């Protein structure tokens, strides 16, 4: 089992979620953050079934993620 970090974003029309450091595009959406995360996890499972476990084997250079606001 491998732990995967997901980003969950809130938008005007709902939430989207996507994993960090995965080969390929995997996105989930929902009316709540939990729905979006569950949809993204389901999409990632399908992605693994379709393209193989090797999509998880590449070591991601992403150790952590933060949201930072900056003025310019």
Secondary structure as the mmCIF struct_conf table of DSSP 4:
data_model
#
loop_
_struct_conf.conf_type_id
_struct_conf.id
_struct_conf.beg_label_comp_id
_struct_conf.beg_label_asym_id
_struct_conf.beg_label_seq_id
_struct_conf.end_label_comp_id
_struct_conf.end_label_asym_id
_struct_conf.end_label_seq_id
STRN STRN1 UNK A 6 UNK A 11
TURN_TY1_P TURN_TY1_P1 UNK A 12 UNK A 13
STRN STRN2 UNK A 14 UNK A 19
BEND BEND1 UNK A 20 UNK A 21
BEND BEND2 UNK A 23 UNK A 24
STRN STRN3 UNK A 28 UNK A 30
BEND BEND3 UNK A 31 UNK A 32
HELX_RH_AL_P HELX_RH_AL_P1 UNK A 33 UNK A 51
HELX_RH_3T_P HELX_RH_3T_P1 UNK A 53 UNK A 56
TURN_TY1_P TURN_TY1_P2 UNK A 57 UNK A 57
BEND BEND4 UNK A 58 UNK A 58
HELX_LH_PP_P HELX_LH_PP_P1 UNK A 59 UNK A 60
BEND BEND5 UNK A 61 UNK A 61
#
